Amino acid sequence: MPHKLRKIRKTRGSRTQGYGRIGQHRDSGSKGHRKVGRHKHLWSLVVTSEPNYFGKHGFTSPQSLHTKVNAINLIKLDQLAQGPQINLTELGYTKLLGTGKITKPLTIQVATCSKTAQEKVTQAGGKIITSQTHGE
């Protein structure tokens, strides 16, 4: 049942009814992502300057949202390593990459590593303990 004690009764006579400056409630000023007239008098601008203005483009695979790879290169391991062993999983890294040289034999624990990282660590006399020996 309608009643007369609604919020709009307070705002009558105030020109904007609490929506700020002119044109902020129902016009495109409150939309933000769409501009006025792009389907009407500004259509030539859309055709020439922004042909992909309307419509959806591409999609994001749901699986790619969950896989976050935090990688580290071999060149940084000399700075991080305190002793002969280093656990990169505890430090927050998920993959070891093979850029750079390794100078001392280290036992490295990490989730995945590249083939070049595996080769360089074994050439230096160390070893890598992974859940998966070669990651892509």
Secondary structure, DSSP 8 states (H G I E B T S, - for coil): ---S--HHHHHTTSSSTTS-STT-SSSGGGTSS--TTTTTTTHHHHHHT-TTSSS------GGGGT----EEEGGGHHHH-SSSEEETTTTT--EEE--S---S--EEE-SEE-HHHHHHHHHTT-EEE-SSS---
